[in-house]
């Protein structure tokens, strides 16, 4: 048990990292667009996420929408940048793989703290958990970096008229999803490193399967 303190920390950090990964995937604030024309976008700010685009409008631009108007991206939308489609896929993979890592870590910690001394079983599940954390962290890092680069370059998106969005913003900033994703990457990579550092006690009386 005394050798698994880092792995217990790995589970805690991995849990927080997995939650933050899920949060960054779900919120719309990936890119914050500042627009000059406030006729429809009343606040002059629009939020571009990986699933939809939203803005505040005080006009009836669509049935049921007077204040916040959101338009979801479709898999058939050819105008959506590659980095947004990549983010959709990789973050879903990260969420699934991260969950597998948490389950594997829980199983290994259960054996350690219950005194079930099966060396191969414990080390393999810590190994699986560590690799899953690291892979999930990399799956988050790629879309976060790519989308941040697009924000830094102030890249445009050719939205169709039904989105009521300009093709280019006056300026754009990184939204809350970017720093949340960065923290998730750091925690997941730390979790993976801690899980992979587990060493079974040599002096313990063990039953090896």
N, C-alpha and C positions, 0 to 999 in steps of 0.2 A: 504493500500500500504506500509506503513512504517514497517509492520511486515514481509514483504516478501524479504528483502534485502538478507538474507542468501539463500533463494530459487533462487534468481536471480544469485547469485554466484554459486549455485549448477548447474544451467543450463550451465553456462560458463565452470565450471570445468568438468562437465559431457560431454560437447561437445568435449573438448580437450582430455579427457580420451577415449571417443569413437573413435576419430580420431586416437589416438595412438594405440588403440587396433587393428584397421583396418590395420595400418601401420605394426605393429609387425606380424600380420598374413600374410601379403603379402610379406615381405622381406625374402630372403633366409638365411640371416646370423643369424641362431639360434645357430649353433655349427661351430666353426672354427677349421678345422682339419689341423695339420701340418704333412706332410708326408716326408719321407726321399728320396724316389724314385721320381725324377723329370723328368723321361723320357717322361711321358705323362702329368702329372700335373706339368707344367713347373715352376710355381711360388712356388711350394711346399706347397701351401695352397688350401684347398677345403672348400666349404661352404655347410653345411647340414641344409636344412630348413625343414619345415613340409610338403611342397608340392613337393620339388625337391632338387637335389644336383647339385652343379655347381663348376667348376674350370676353370682356364686359361690353355690353351694348344696351343702350336705353331705347333702341328702336325695335319694333316687331319685325325682325328679319326672317323669322320662321315660326310656325305655329308652336306655341308653348315656350318660346324663348324670348324673354324680354330683357333679362339682365345678363346672365352668363350663357353664351352660345358656344357649343362644342361640336366639332365635326370629327368623327372617327375615321382613321385611315382604313382603307380596304386593301386586301392583298392584290387587287386588280389595278391599284393606283400606280401608274407608271411614273408619276412626277415625284414620288417619295424618294428621297436620297438613299443611297445604298447603306449609309451608316445607320439609318433608322431601322431598316429591315434587319441588318446585322444585329443591332441592339435588341430587337424583339426576340430573335432566335437565341442569341447567346445568354441573355438574362433568364430566359425560360430554362435553358440548360443549366445555368448556374444555380437556379433555385432548386431544381431537381437533384443535381449532383451534390449540392450543399446539404440537402436533407438526407441523402444517403450517407454522407460523412458524419452527420450528427447521430444517425442511428447506429452506425458502426462504432463510433466513440462511446456511445451509451452502453452498447453491448460489452465492449472491452472493459470499461470502467466497472460495470456490474460484476464481471468476473473477478477483477482485481479486489474490489472492496468486499465481495462476498467470500474471498479466499479460495476461489476456484482456480487452482494453479495449473492451468493448461497453457504452457509457454507458446506453442505454435498458434493456438486460437487467439490469445490475447495480442501477441505481436502482429499477427496478420490483420486483425481488425483495427488496431491503431495505425498500421500502415495504410489500410484502405481508407480510413478516416482522413489521414494526413494528405494522401494523394487527392482525395475528393475536395478537401478544403482548398488546396493549391490550384487544382483545375478550375474550381468555381471562382476563385479569386481572379485567375487569368481571363475567364469568360466575362467577368465584370470589367476588368481593366481595359480590354480592347474597345468595347463600345463607349466607355467613359472617355478614353483618350481620343478616339476618333471624333466623337461629337464635340468635345472641347476644342479640338483643332478646327472644326467647322465654325464654331462660334468665334474663335480667335480670328479666323479669316473672313468673318462676316458673310458667309456664303448664303446665297439666296435659294428659295424654293419656289418653283413655278406652280403655285396653287391654282386650281380651276376657279371659275367665278362663283360656284356654289359655296366655296369656303369663305368668301368675303375677306380674303387676306391679300395684301400686296405681295408681289413676287420677291421684293427686296425690302428689308427694314432700313430705317435710318441708322440704326445701330442695334446691336444685340449683345446680351450678356449671358453668361452661364447661369442656369437656374439652379434651384436647390438640389435637384437630382444629382448634379455633378459632384459637389462635395460629399453628399451622402454616399455616393458610389465609391469615392476615393477612400472614405473611412471603412466601408465594407471590404474593399480590396485589402487594406492594411490588416484588418482583423482576421480575414480569411487566410491570408498568407502567414500571419503569425500562428494561427491555429494549426495550419498544416505543418509548420516547422516544429512546433511543440509536440504534435502527435507523432511525427516521424522520429523525434529524439528519444522515444521510449526505449529503455533497455531492461529486459527481464532480469531480476535479481539472480546472480549466479549462485549465491550461497543458499538460496531458498531450496527447500525440499519440494521438488516439483514432479508432476506426472506429465510426461511429454507424450502427446498423441502423434 
